[in-house]
Amino acid sequence: SPFASTRAKAMAPCCCRSCVPRRGMFFLLFALLGVSSAWVALPSTRPLLRRRWALLSSVTTTTEGGGLSPTSRPEYVPGKISDPGYVRIFDTTLRDGEQSPGATLTSSEKLEIARALSKAGVDIIEAGFPVASPDDFEAVRRIARTVGNEVREDGYVPVICGLSRANTKDIQRAWDAVKLARYPRIHTFIATSEVHMKSKLRKTPDEVVDTAVKAVTFARDLGCDDVEFSPEDAGRSDPEFLERVIAAVADAGATTINIPDTTGWNMPWEFGSLLERLVTKFQDRDLVFSTHCQNDLGLATANSLAGARMGARQIECTINGIGERAGNAALEEVVCALKLKGDGLRTAVDSTTITPTSRLVAQYTGMAVQPHKAIVGANAFRHESGIHQDGMIKNKETYEIMTPESVGLGRVDGDVGIVLGKHSGRNAVATRLRELGYADVADDAERFAAVFTRFKEVAEKKKGGLEDDDLEALVADEVFFVAKDQDVLWDLVGVQVTTGSNAVPTATLTMAGPDGLRRVAANTGTGPVDAVYKAIDALTGVAVDLESYDLEAVTAGIDALATTRVVVTPKPGSQLESSSLHASGAVAPKRFSGSGADTDVVVSSARAYLAAINKLLSWNKTRKQRDLENNNNNNNYNAKSSPPAGA
């Protein structure tokens, strides 16, 4: 196994077939003796130990290297998992992840990410919050209709889930969005902590229980046999009240009970203790317990794993850990941790898809991955210390517990001296993109052509060739202009600025509009970038507020590539003003992000701003078309249902 060849030796079975394998004995001792005092003190631990023994006895599928098979998965049945060691991966990148400020995704971008998640083999895709807006509804329905019915040869197809608050309007909307999937699921929630019930809901505990039961009952009555219920802020809720709520919704037909640490408040031993209590309490029910952990204290992954160790068999997570505030448990961390150190727990996610999917999400959301991010960060497999480099040269296992190849990142062991520069051809660039985890870009003729064109433009100006970071910046830059099904309404043709300590900053801008005609505008500003942005506003006729502007050099040196990221929102009262409903009930303005890269910081800034404008215009164009279609459908329906004249 590329993950840990040294671990295979420690996990080799005993020579006597009637014995428990040594790894099983080790885990059994760990399970019996390694439990913290807080966990041991809880009552009714014998059923838990019986389940752990059953787990150890049931895991027999191994790879040649001694690790658990990453591809086999039990048949999907709501509320049940036939393999006691199998952990379902519930990805909420398209719902919780998109709630990150500036991470607005178009319908086509959501579909492409959903297909990447399906390729990775996640068990459940939470495709969105359908009641939030007509666009969110259509995006979820499109994913359910397509990705939710694309069955692989092995029979796998992801469950498509829609989130709803605990009311009939939300639940009906969620069901209408997901019901076309082969395996549809409704995920409904209501807060159960004292502070939420009193301050936000203003409901009594009895009213909360009644609302939860009615929500689950309504979802089941619609014909949905897979209903997930979340007691929001469970990590700060009274455990006895949690048990009461769970018992009531289980009686009403809930099949999955998700335990959220909504504010990232819990420590791993606290969260694990809570899961152990609940799993033990409801062990005789057909329920799958789940975790959803926020990362406010940096413990989301640790809490998720603690929950799985104590009986949770579904983990909710996002690609790159994106999400509200400090984010969620990162899918890549959860999957790799279970693959390396699961000790009987496993998933069916293909780890070699992690890097390409991470890059795709980072490109479309405009949210860069921090360099030292575990698994997918730029520095995750880089070694600069002389001691570390010496060890890596002698044996890579000295400082790497997994290989980059195992998470889909190619490493060129035999460097053949290829330097990407202005003379490089399409094959060399495409090959390096695949090695960096961008196979989806290299294999897409339209997207690769756009990236290669930009590569040639930059290579002409940058001496010494382009480094990997430069190439990645160009991919992120170009993806905003060639997203599938997204119109490129405005294209940047040329930028010229004059500025200085005793001069008024002036920008002259040439752009091609939606009709293909070139237009020129000249504006002044407080600086060259401000002048350029005012010229773009004048040509496009769009009024937006610039919420954030970030500029950084990709590499070192005077000719380094600059990358810019901006976030804009339509000005209040403008025709393009738009908003979306948050799962918490708050209404927030839509934010649109853009990214640009160039050796010239002004050009880089212009490309980023224009990318955000194009995204905003394309989103509104799609919304108007959809509204027109809905109006026409309603008019046709009314005409058919109206009684004939004189009746």
N, C-alpha and C positions, 0 to 999 in steps of 0.2 A: 504494500500500500504506500503510495507517495506521501501519505500524511505522516506516518511515523513507522519507519522500518524497524527501529530499535524496539518499539513497543510490541512487535510481533513475537519476539523471543520471550518476553515476560508473559505473553498471553497464550503460549503454546500449551496444548492440552496434555494432561497427564498420560503416561504410557498405559495406565490401567483404564480401560474403557468404562469400567463400572464406577470409577471415581468421578467426583465433580471436578471439572477442569480447574487448574490452579487460579486462573483469573476469576472464576466463579467463587472459589473459596476465599480469595482475597476480598472480593466485593461483599461477600456474605459477612466476613469479619468486620469490614468497614461499615456495613449497614447495621450490624449489631452493636458495635463498640464505638463507632465514630459519630454518633448522634450527640448533639449538644445537650446540655442539662435541661435547657428550656424545652426541647422536644421530648426528651425522655420523661419529663414530669407530666406530660399530658396523659390522660386516661385512654384506655382502649387501644393500646399499642399492638396487641397480639394480632388483630386482623391486618394491620399494616405490615408486620413481619411476614405473615403468611403470604401477602401479595408480593413482597420482595422475593420470597423463596420461589413462588410461582413464576415470577419474572426471570429469575436465574435459570430455572429448569426449562423454560420455554424457548430461550434464544439459542438456536442451533445453526442458523444460517451465517456462514462466515466466508470471507474472501480468501484468496490464496495466501495473502499476507497475514491472515489472522484477524482482520478487522471485520466488523459487521457489514453486510451487503448494503450499499447505499441506494439500491434501486427497488428492491422488493417492498411492496406495500400491501397491507391487508385491504380487503374489499371495503368500500366506503358504506357504512351504515350509520345513520344519525343516532347519536346517543350511545353507540357501542364501538369498541375497537377490539377485534379478536386477538390481536397480538398485544399482550400487556406491556411490552417494552417500546411500543411504537408511539411516537409523539407527533401529532399533527402540527404542521406549520401553517399558521393563519397570517397571511400577509395583508397589512393595512396601509401600504404605501400610497395607494390611490385614494384613501379616505383620510386617515389621521396624518399621513405624511404630507398630503397636499394642503393641510391646514397650516403648514409652516408659512410665515409671512413671505410673500413674493413667489410662492411655489405654484402659482396657477398653471394648470395643464389644459391643453386643448383636448377635444374629444379624440382626435387622431393620435395624439401623444399618449393618452391614457390607454387606448387600444394597443398601441405598440408595447407599452410597459406590461400590460396584462398578458400579451403573448410571450414576452420574455419570462414572466413569472411562471406561466404554464410550461414553457420549455424547461425551466429550472425544476419543475415538479412540486411546487408548493401545493398543499392540500386544499386550502381555501383562499380565495381572493376576495377581500372586501373592496368592492369596486367603487364605492362612494356612498354619499348620503343623498338619495334620490330626491327628497323633498326640498333640498337646499335651493335648487333652481331648475328650470326646464333643461338647461344644458347638462347639469349633473344627472338628471333623470335619463336623458338620451344617451349619455356616455355609459351609464350602468347598463341600460337596456341593450345597447350595441355590444358591449362586452359579453353579456349573458347570451345574446343571440349567436355570437360568433365563437369566442373563446370557450364559452360554456358548453359548446356542442362539438368542439374539435377533439374527438376521441382518438387517443394514440393506439398503436397496435396492441399494447399490453392492457388496454381497457381503461387507462387513466384519463380522466378529464377533471379539471378543477371544479370545486364547489364555488358558485358565484353568490356572494353575500351582499346585501344592502342594509345599511344602518337606518334605524328609525328610533325616534323617541317613543315613549309609551303612550301613544294616542292613535286613534283609528286613522286619521288623515295620513300621518307618517307611515304607518304600517301598510295601509292600502297602496300608497305610492311606492314603497319599497317592493311590495309583492308584484305590482304591475311592471316594475323594472327588471326583476330577476326571474320571473316565473317561466320565461322561455328557455332558461338554462336546463341542462340535463339534471343537475343537482342544485336547485335553488335553496337559499337560506335567508331568513330574516333575522337580523340582530337588533333586538330592542333593549332599551335600558332606562333605568330611573335611579336617582341618587338615594343612598341609604344611610349616609353618615348624618350625625345630628346637625352639624353646621349647614349641610346642604338642605336637609329637610326643613330646618327652621328659616334659614336666610334666603335660600334660592327658591325652593318649591313652596314654602309656607304650607306644608302639609303635615298632618300627624302621622305617626308610624302606621296606624291602621289604614289611613288613606293611601299611603305609599304601597302597602301590601295589596290593597284592593285594586289600585291602578295597575300594578305589575301583573296581577292575575288576569285582569280584563285584557291587557295588552297581549299576553301570551295566548289567551283563549281566542281572541279575535284573529291572531295570526294563524292559529291552527284551523279555525273555521273557514279561512280563506282557501284552505287546501295545502298549506305549507306544512310538511311533516318534519322540517328541520328548523327549529327555532332556538336561537341563542339568546340568553338573557344575561345582562350585566347589571349588578348592583353597583352603580357608579360610586367611586370613593370607598370601595369596600375595605381598603387598607386602613381607613380611619373609622370604620363602622363598628358598632357593638357586635361581637361575634354571635351572641345569642339572637339578636335581631336578624343578622344575616341568615342564620339557620332557619328562622321562621319564614323569611322571604323565599329562600331557596326551596323549602318544603312546599310552599304554596304554589310557586311557578312550576315546580316539577309535577305536582298534581294536575296543573293546568295543561301540561304537555311540552314544557321546555326540554330540549335534548342536550344542550350544552350550557354549562354555567360558567361564565367568565368572571374571574376575580380580578378587578383592576386595582392597581396601586396608582390611582389617578394623579396624585400630586408627587409621586416619587418619595413618599415619606418613610416607607418601611425599610428596615434593615433585613438582610437575607434571612437571618434566623427568625425574625418576627414573621416575615411573609411565609417562610417555609412552615412555621408552626401553625399559621392560620390555614394553609392548604391542607396540612395533615389532619387538622381537626375536622375540616369540612368533608374531605374525601372519606375519612373514617366514618363520619356521621351518616353519610349517604351512600355507603359502599354497596348496599343492596338495591339501589336504584339504577336504572339505565340512564346514566348521566356521564358526560365527559366534562371534566373540570379543565378550565383554561386559565391562563395568566395574561394580563395586559399591564405592563409595567412602564411607567414614565421614568425619565432619566435625570430628574432634578438634582439628585445627589450622586449621579454617576453610577447607580447601582441597578439599572434596568435589566441588564443581561444577568447579573448575579442573582437578582430576585427571581427572574424567570426560571433560571436553572434550579434554584432552591425550591420553587414551586413544583417543577417537574420531578425532582428527587423525592418529593413528598406526595406524589400521586397525580399531579396535573398532567394531562395527556394532550394538551393543545397549548401552543405558545404563540401569542400574537406579537408581531414584530414588523419592522419596516426595513427596506433597503437603505443602507447607510445610516440607519437609526434616525432618519428625519421624522419630524412631527412637532406637536405643540411644545412650546417653550424649549426645554433642553432635549426634546426628542423622545424616542422610544427605544426599546430593546432592538438592537441591530440584528437583522436576519443572519447576516454573514457570521456574526459572533456566536449566535445561538447554534447555528448549524455546525460550524467548525468545532465548537466546544463539545457538542454531543458526539461528533464524529471522532474526536480525539480522546475525550475523557467521559464518554457517556456511561460506561460501565453497565451496559445492558439496555440503555435508552438509545434510540436511534430515530432518524428521519429518513425520508426517501428523496430529499432534495439533492440534485446533482451539483456538487460543490464546484465543478469546473465552469459552471455558468455564473458564478458569483461576480467575478470581475467585469465581464461584459454587461451584466445587468446593473451593477453599481455605476458603471460609466454612463449607461443609457439614462438612468434616473438623474444623475448629476447634470448631464447635458440638458435634459428637458426641464428640470426644475430650476436650473441656474444656480443650484446650491453646491458649491465646491466642497470636495471631501478634504478634510484637514490632512496634512502630510503624514502625521503620526497616527492616523486612524487605524485601529486593528484590522487586519486582513486586507483591506482595500486601499489604505493610505499609500501615497507615493513612496514613503520610506519604509513600508512594512517589510520589504525584502531587500533593503539596501544596507550596506555595512561600510562605515567610514573609519571606525577605530582600527588602528594598526593591529591590535591584539585580535580583534574580531576578524579582520581580513585574513590574518594568518591562519586562524582556526578554520575559516570557510574554505581556504585554499586546500587545507589538509583533509578536511571532512566537513561537508555542509551541515551535518547533524550537530556540530558543536554549538551552532548559534541559530539553527532553524528547526522548529518543531513540526513544520509542514513545508512542502515545496510550493513555490509560486505556481507551478503547473497544476497543482491539486485544486487551486481556486481559479483556474482559467487565465493565469498570467504567464505568458511565455518568457523564458529566460534563455538567451542565446549563449550556450556554453562554449561553442566553438566560433568565436567572432571571426567573420571572414573579411573584416575591414571595410564594410559598406558604410559610407558616410552619405547621409541624405542632404543633397545640395541642389543647385539649379540645374545640374546635368542629370539628376536621377530620373528614372523612368517610372511609369505607372506600376510595374510589377514590384519594384523595390519599395515604393511607398505603401502599396497594398499589403505586401508581406510584413512590413514593420507594424502596420496598423493591426494586423491579426495577432502578432506577437504581443502587442500591448493590450489586447483584449477588445479590439474594435472590429471584430469579424463582421458584425452587422453592418458597419459602414463600408468596409472593404468589399463586401459581397453585394452591396446595393449600388447598381450602376449609376443612378442619379445622384445619390448622396456622395459616392466616391468621386464622381466627376467634379462636383462642386468643391470638395475638399482638395482635390488634386490641383484644380485651378488656383485656389488660394495659396496652396503650397508653392506653386511656381512663382506667384506674385511676390511672396515673402522671401523665397530663396534668392531671388534676383537682388534683393536689398541686403540680405544678411550674410556676412562673410563667415566662412568656417562651417557652413552647413547648419541644419536644424537638429536640435536635440529632441529627445523623446517628449519632454515637457512642452516644447514648441509645437510639436505635431499634435499633442493632445489639446493644446489651446486652440489650434486651428479647427479641430473637430468640433469643439464646444462652440466656437464662433460660427461656423457654417451651419450647424444643425438648426439654428433658429430660422435660417432662410430657406431650408429645403425640407422642413418637416412634412411628412406625407399628408396630403389632403389639406395642407395649409397654404393659402394664397400668399404669394410674395407681392404685396400691393405696391410697395415702394422699394427701389433699388438705388444704392449709393453709387454714383458714377465718379464723382471727384470732389475733393475738398481743398480749398486754398485759404490760408489764414495769414493775417499780418498782425503783429503785436510787438510790444516793446514797452520800456519804462516811460517813454514820452509819447506813446502812440495809443490811439483808441483801438482796442482789439476788434478786428473785423473778420468776418468769415464769408466766403463766397462758396456756395454749395450747388452742385449739379446732381439732380436725381431723376430717375425714370419713374413715371407714375404708373398707375394701374392700366392706362391705355397705351403704355409703351413710349409715350412722348417724353422728351427730356425737358426739364424745367430748371431754372436758375433763380436763386435767391441770395441776397446779401444782407447781412445783419451785423450790428455791433453788440457788444456785451461787456460784462465786467472782466471777462477773460476769453481766451480763444475757444474753450469748450462751451462756455455760456453762449457765445456768439453763434457757434455751430448749432447748438440746440434750439436757439431762437429761429434760425434759418429753417431747420427741419419742421418746427411748429408752423412756420409760415407756409411752407410748401404743402404739408399734409393737411393743414387746417384742423389739427387735433390739439385740444387743450388738456394738458396733464400736469400733475404735480410730481416732481422728482423726489421720491422718498429716500432713496439711498444711491450713492455713487461710490464705487470702490475701484481703485486702480492699483495694479501691482505688476512688477517685472516678473516674467516667467523664469528667466535665467539671469545669470550675472553678465555684465559687460555693457559697453556703450551702445551696442547694436542689439540689445536684448529685445525680445518680443514683449510687448505690453498687453495685458489682458484687462478688460474693463467689464464690470457688472453693474447694472442699474436696475432699480425697481421703480415703476411709475404707477400712479392711479389716476383715473379720469377726474377732472376737476368737478366739484359738486355743482349740480345744476346744468352740466353740459349734456348734449345728446348721447354721449358715450358713457355717461355715468351708469355704473352697474354695481350690484351687490350680491352677496350670497349669504345664506343662512348657515350659521355655525351649529354644530351638534349641541352646543351648550344653550342654544336659543338666541344667541347674539347675532345681529346682522352687521356684517362688515363689508367695506368696499372691496371690490375685486382688485387685486394687485397683479401686475404683469412685469415679468423680468426679462432682461435681455443681456446678452454677452457678446463681446467683440474682442478681436485680437489683431494687432498689427505692430510693426516696428515703430510706427508713428503714434504717439499717445493721443493725438487729436483724432486721427482716423479710427483708432481703436475705440475711442469714446463715442464717435459718431455712429459706428457700426452697432455698438451696444444699445444706444438710445433708439436707433431706427429698428433694431430687432424687437425691442419692447413695444414700439408703436405698431409694427406690423402684426405682432401677436394680439394686441388690443383690437386693431381693426378687423383682423380675420375672425376673432372671437365674436365680435359684434355683428359681422356680416353673416356668420353662421346662425346666430341667434335670430336675426331678422328673417332669414330664409325659413327657419323653423316656425317662427310665429306666423308667417304668411301661410305656410302649409297647414298649420293647425286651424287658422281662420277659414281657409278654403274647405277643409274637412268638416268643420262645424257648420258652415253654410250649406254644404251638400247634404249633411245629415238633417239640418232643419228643413231643407226643401223637400226631402223625401218623407219626413215625418209630418209635414204640414197637411192638413185636410184640404181636399180640392175645393176650389171656389164654389160657393153656393151650397156647400154641404151643411 
